Each structure stands twice: as C-alpha cells, then as structure tokens.
Amino acid sequence: MKENWSLRDHQVPVVKWFVNSSIGPIRGTELRTGSGKSICAVGACISLHKPSLVICSGLLDQWKENFLNITDIKENELFCIQ
C-alpha cells in the first residue's frame, strides 16, 4: 500500500476478515454502496502478498484505478480481459 494511503476505520476489520477467514479461498462481503468494497479487496490482495485474480462483471475501470492508486503496481503489470 502506498505510504500516503490508508484504509478507513470501518474497512480494517473487513480486510482482516478477507485475509484471516477460514472459509476457504473465495470470499465476499456485503457493504453499502460507496463504502469501499473494492478498496477492501485491494487491501486484502496487498496483505496476502500473493498474485491475485479479480473477476468482476462490471466496474473494471474502478478496479483498475483502485489498484493503480493504492498500490505501487504499474499499469503494464495489470492484465485485464473484457
């Protein structure tokens, strides 16, 4: 995660749940619109320190923007299939 960026207080337990849950490798969450579901998922990807695969049926630009804004990943390191 970039130094000038941090999770909101309500997002921290969600990221911890994503990372520490014993339910298996597939996780989901229910948060209100605008509360940062994709931000939490990106935070979890960072916390896992492993390559990640995100499958989404929409909001591809939002996911891409979140990865670029929150992480040190370069645009040419993201692979998007539409």
C-alpha positions in Angstrom: 0.0 0.0 0.0 1.3 3.4 -0.8 2.6 5.4 2.2 0.1 8.3 1.7 -2.8 5.9 1.6 -4.7 4.1 4.4 -7.9 2.2 4.9 -10.9 3.8 6.6 -11.7 2.6 10.2 -14.7 0.6 9.0 -12.6 -1.1 6.3 -9.9 -2.5 8.5 -12.0 -5.4 10.0 -13.3 -6.3 6.5 -9.7 -6.6 5.2 -8.7 -8.7 8.3 -11.7 -11.0 7.6 -10.7 -11.4 4.0 -7.2 -12.3 4.9 -7.8 -14.4 8.0 -11.1 -16.2 7.3 -11.1 -19.9 7.4 -14.0 -20.4 5.0 -11.7 -21.1 2.0 -10.1 -19.2 -0.8 -13.3 -17.5 -2.1 -14.6 -14.5 -0.1 -17.3 -11.9 -0.4 -18.7 -9.2 1.7 -21.8 -7.0 1.9 -21.1 -3.3 2.4 -23.2 -0.3 1.5 -22.7 1.4 -1.9 -19.7 3.7 -1.7 -18.3 2.1 1.5 -15.3 0.7 -0.3 -15.8 -3.0 -1.1 -13.3 -2.9 -3.9 -10.9 -0.9 -1.8 -11.1 -3.6 0.9 -10.5 -6.3 -1.7 -7.4 -4.5 -3.0 -6.2 -4.1 0.7 -6.7 -7.8 1.2 -4.7 -8.5 -2.0 -1.9 -6.4 -0.7 -2.0 -8.1 2.7 -1.7 -11.5 1.3 1.5 -10.7 -0.6 0.5 -13.1 -3.4 -0.6 -12.7 -7.0 -4.3 -12.0 -7.2 -7.1 -12.6 -9.6 -10.1 -10.4 -9.6 -13.2 -11.5 -11.5 -15.9 -8.8 -11.9 -18.9 -8.4 -14.2 -18.6 -4.6 -14.2 -16.7 -1.6 -12.8 -13.5 -2.8 -14.4 -12.2 0.8 -14.7 -12.9 1.3 -10.9 -10.9 -1.8 -10.0 -8.0 -0.8 -12.3 -8.0 2.7 -10.8 -8.0 1.3 -7.3 -5.0 -0.9 -7.9 -3.1 1.9 -9.5 -4.0 4.5 -6.8 -3.5 2.3 -3.8 -0.5 0.1 -4.8 2.8 0.5 -6.4 1.8 -1.7 -9.3 2.3 -0.3 -12.8 -0.4 -0.2 -15.4 1.6 -2.5 -17.7 1.6 -5.1 -14.8 -2.2 -5.3 -14.8 -3.8 -7.8 -17.2 -7.5 -7.1 -18.0 -9.7 -9.3 -20.1 -13.0 -7.9 -21.3 
